[in-house]
Amino acid sequence: MHYLDNAATTLVPEEVVQAMADALLLHSGNPSSQYPYGQDGKAIAESGRAVIAKALGCPKEQLFFTSCGTESDVWAIRGAVWHGRHRGRHIITTSVEHSAVLETCKWLEAEGCQVTYLKPDRTGMVSAQQVADALREDTVLVSMMLVNNETGCVFPVAEVARLLKDKNSTALLHCDAVQGFLKVPCDPVSWGVDLMSLSGHKLGGPKGIGALYISPRLRNFRPLLPGGGQEQGLRSGTEATAQIAGFAKAVELRLDNYESKIRHMSDLKALCLEKLLTIPGVVAVGGGTAPHILSVSLPGYPSGNIVSDLGSQGICISAGSACHKGKSSHVVSALGLPKRTAAGVIRISFSPDTTAEDIEAVYQALKNHQAQRCAML
Ligand code: PLP
């Protein structure tokens, strides 16, 4: 198999499976239980939190575990709007956020909030100036992702944080860093981001674990789940110790030789683009600089068909975001591409384990695909 869909999810390394198995087999007591077997589970959760918080550059007390990136996004946005409820009801976000953000904003619109959706330019970028232009007295939240999951564009989150400070805005800043964490610079504390969402399964961890960074300046942030009082009373539910152990191990693995892993992904992305552009008709989509995401189009050919065709040859890529399940992608639509180009957009995404052979396989498959198509015309 040639797995080139790492923005959808990543393969789980054996070390991560082992860390999870140890947590399940050896230390599976309830972390809230006071006897040593339970406290072993607590130790796993707390050492995992310390590893991930250190990688994010935040105190471990500010990192809260959730079940996924979606949960972190929903909690952050609903919590921020509640936090600012006496100051206003206006939210700024971009029209190319993940559906976890966009659907939450739609809920909030139905509850009386006003949302400004910033449109990207043709390369997929949104600027800090657009945020400045949309900012109002009653803006309570700006939610901007760090890396777009379809174009790989890196958004100017640090600049937006500076801008909010310069303008003395009371709006909170949420960043969905699910695709950006450990791929591009990501530093919520020094940037001044209030809330940041992470997910384990985009970097070699298991599915079913996410985290939310909450700045210490947000005292009394609204709890997500009431109950037994875990996660400092903000997100109740028995800690998913095996998932946490797996997430933390995945982070440790990614940090080992971090720079060379990033360089490896960037080099393969450049190689892949260079090769694909030699195939007649192929065009690059967006100007994303994240090292792990590449979008191209084979204009006029439905991307769903390309994905199934390559899938049957053991090559895994995707047609835009995997979450769209056949529906046309809102990100691709927002780029304003010609119809034929938009229809043929595919996403190829890399991990530190991607090889030059994987790139060669996708190149050959797309080249054959295009040759057969030309022969039929
Ligand atoms: N945000 C972004 C940018 C994503 O790419 C994804 C998943 O694709 C999510 C949020 C949702 O994360 P999860 O699958 O952990 O719920």
Residues whose N, C-alpha, C, O or C-beta is under 5 A from the ligand:
A	BS01	PLP	A7 A8 C68 G69 T70 H98 A100 V147 N149 D176 V178 Q179 S199
